[in-house]
Amino acid sequence: MKIIQTEIALKLNSLFTVMEREESYFNSPLHFHPEYELVYIRESSGKRIIGNLIEKFEPGDMVLIGPNLPHIWMNDEIYMQGHTDMRARAIVIYFHSSLFDSGLFSLAEANQINHLLKISSSGLAIQKETRHLIAQKMERLLQVQGFEKIMGLLEILHLLSISRDIIPINSEELHNRSNTEKDRLCDVYRYVNENFRTDIQLKDVARLTNLTPQSFCRLFKKRNKIHFVEYLNQVRISSACRLLLDSDWTISEIAYNCGYKTISNFNKLFKETTGHSPKKYREQASVSIHLKEEV
């Protein structure tokens, strides 16, 4: 099985599309595409993977995903048990970078929007009052047509570009931080991405920042809202998700390749992180891929 590369613009014959999704559970496999994607979850809960980060989602969750960033939404198991009163619902906006090829976006007045699109390469979580405001705008986009829809998209991008309620999802992009902290943590992320398959020791990672392990842990938690060990596990599990789709390796081979010493520990952490066992995740993804091929 492969991580799915798709192109929304070709499928829908449009560089800009707004759609309402409603199904028993979100069944798209781990995938990426050249379009930007703005997602607002109306109903359902579970775990989502964007890039290297695995997080819970619930009603109201909203993210902006840049081009070619792998992502997937995995509903809690209860949504797959056939309860007719439980639905997975979302509003999704897809827009292609070709929309911004005109000279309009080379003007100084568009700098903030251009910056927003640039940093979306890490994925952006939209929170607080901005989330409520953008949700209302997205609901309205479902009702309008023609140029009014284009104006609605531009308004949404403008509001996002000036908001302070935007948080990068993947830590590789360290925006609006001091140069010293940026340099310190960039070395850490690079080290983790290159060495997560090995036995990473906290003292070795802390040494990259010229901090004691205790001081490093405080800095990492302050900047990323999670502990370093949690981040390391997310990187490993995200890689495992890709291998479950993109290889014919056994679950044991994947576990050891991703830095886990025992299959039992891998199974436990995978289930805690994604809500599914590795076997269930692979089976569900396989069903999702077949569904997509039949459409």
N, C-alpha and C positions, 0 to 999 in steps of 0.2 A: 504494500500500500504506500501511497505517496502523499506528502503534504500537498494540498490542492493549490495550484496556481490558476487563477481565473482572471477575467477582465469583465467587470460589470458593464462598462460602457458598450462593449460589443454585444453582450447578451441582451441588453435592454435597448440598444440602438439610441443611446442618449448619453451625453456627457454629464448630465445632472438628473438625478432621479430621487424622488421621495416616495417611500413605500411604508405601508403598515403591515407588520408581520403578526400573524396569529396562528398558533399551532399547539398541539399537545405539549411539545417540548422543542427547543431549538435543536435542529438536527444537522446543521452545517458542520462539516469536519474542520479540523485545523487547516487554515487556508490563508492566502494573501493575494493582493491584487494591486494594480497601479493607482486605483482611485483612493481619495480620502473618504473616510466613513465616520459619520456622526451618529451615534446610537443612543437612544433614550429607551430604557426598559420601563414599560408600563406595568407589567405583571410578571411574576415568577421570580425564583431565586436559584442560586447555585454558585458555581465557580466560573470565572473567566480567566483565560490566559491571553495576555497581550505581550508580545515579545518574550522576555524572560520572567515576567512577573505573574504569579497566580494569586488572585484575590477573590473574595466573595462578592457576589452581586445580589441585589434585591430591588424591589420596585423603586423607581426614581434614579437608579444608577445611570450615569451619562458619561460617555467618553468620546473623544475625537482621536481617530487612528489615522496615522499618516500612511503614505503609499508603501506597499510591499512589507508591511509589518505583520508577521504571522499572528493570528488571533482565533479564538473559539469561545463560545459560551456553552457551558455544560450545566444543564438543569439538575437540581436535586432528584434523587431516584424516584421520589413520590410522583413526579410529573410524568414518569414513564410507566406508571401502573394503570393507566387508562381511566383515571378519574375525570368524568366529563365536566365537572365544575371547576377544574384547574386548567388554566391556559397560560401559555407563554406568549406575551404580547410586547411588541416594541415598535417604535417608529425609527426608521433608518434613512439617512440621507447619504447618497453616494454622489461625489462630484470629482471629475477628472481634472488634473493639473492643466490640461489644455484650455480650460475655461479662463485661465489667467495669463494667456499668451499675448493678449492685447496690450497696447501701450498704456492703457488705463492703470495697470498694476505696476508700471515703472515710475509712476508719480510718487512724490514724497508723501502724499496723503494716504497712500496705500501701504506705507512701510510697516505699520502695526499688523495689518492682516498678513503681509508677507512673512513677518517674524512668527506669527502664530502658526502658519502653515509649515514653516521650517522646523519649529520645535515639536510639531506633532509627530515627527519621525520617531519619537520615543513613546508616543501615546500620551494623551492628556486626560486626566480625570477632571470633570467639571462639577463644582460643589456649591453649596450654600444658595444664596439668593440668585446667583447667575443660573444655576441649574433650573430653578423654578421658572425664571424668565425665559430661558431658551426652550424649555419644555412647552410653554405656551406658544412660542413662535413656531415650533415644529408642528404642534397640533394644527395651527392655522395653515401651514404650508400644505397640509393634506386637502384643504378646502379650496385653494386658489389655483389659477391657471395662468398660462402665458407669462408675460413679462413681470407680472406681480409676483410670480414664484421666484424669478431671478432676483428681484428686489428683496424678497424675504430671505433668500440665502445670503445676500450681501449684508443685510442687517444682522443676521445671526453671526456671521464671521466678524463683523465690526464689534458687536457686543462681547464676543469671546476675546477679541484681541485687546480690549481695554480692561478686561476683568482681572481682579486679583484672586479670584476663586478657582484658578487653574493650577493643577499640580501635575508635573511630569510623572508618568507611570513607571517607566524604566529608568533606573538610576544612572545609566551611562550618560544621560544628558543632564548636566548639573547647571541649570540656568539660575541666574540671579544669585550667585553665591560668590564668596570671596575667592580670589585667585589661589590663595594658600589652601583653602579647604577643597577647592575644585581639583587642584593638582594632587593633593593627598588621596582623595577618594577615587579619582580617575585611575590612579595606579592600582588601587584595590580592586575596582571593577574589572580592569584589564587582567589582573592576576587571577581573579576568580574565573573569568571566562576562558582563560588559557589553561587552568589547572584544576578545574572542578572535578575531573575524573580521578584525581589523586587524593591522597590524605592531606587535606589542608589544615594546618595548625594555626590557631588564633595568634600565637606569638609571632609566627612568620608574617602574617598579614599585618599585624600591628607594627612590625618593624618597617614596613613600607611607608608608614605615616610618621615615623619617628615619635610614636606615642607608646605609652605603656598599654598592655592589653585592656586594662580597665578604662583608661582615657579614650582609647580607640572605640571601645564598645559604646561609651557614652556619646561620642561624636557621631558614630554610625546610626545609633538609634534616634538621635536628635534630628538628623538630616533625612532619614529614610522612613521613620515611624515604625520600623521593625528592627529586631535584633539581627546581628550579622549572621548568626547560625540559621535564622529563618530565611534570610536572603540567599545564603548558600544552598539551602535545601530547595528553594524555589527555582534557582538556576538549574540544579540537577534534575528536578522533576520536569521542568519545561523541556529539557533536552530529552528526557525519557519519553515524554509525550510525542516528540518528533520521531524518535526511533521506533516507537510502537506503530506509527503510521508509515514511516519511511523505510522500514527494513523488515526482513523476515527473521530477525534475531529472536531467540527465545527471551522470555522475561528475565531469566537469570543472567543471560549475557548482557541485556540492557542494564540491569541493576549494577553489575560490576563495571560496565563501561561508564556509568554515570557517577561512580565514586562510592557506591554502597558496598560494604563489606559482607553483608548477609542479605539473602533474599527476603527473609522475614522482616527485617528493618525497612527494606525498600517497599515491600507491600504495605506495611503499616503507614509509613510516611506518605506514600502515594495516595492511599485512601483518605488520610487526614487532609491532604492538600487539595485534592481534586474532587473528593466525594465519591470516587469510584475506584475499584480495584484495577490494577493494570490490565487484567484479562477482560474485565467488563468494559474498560475504556476502549481497548482495541476492537472488541466486538461491536460496540455501539458506533464507533467511527467507521467501521466497515459497512454497517447497515446504512449510515448516513451517505457514504460515498456511492453506494448502489442506488440509493434514492435519487441522488443528484444526476447520476448517469441516465436514469430512466426518464427524467423530466425533459 
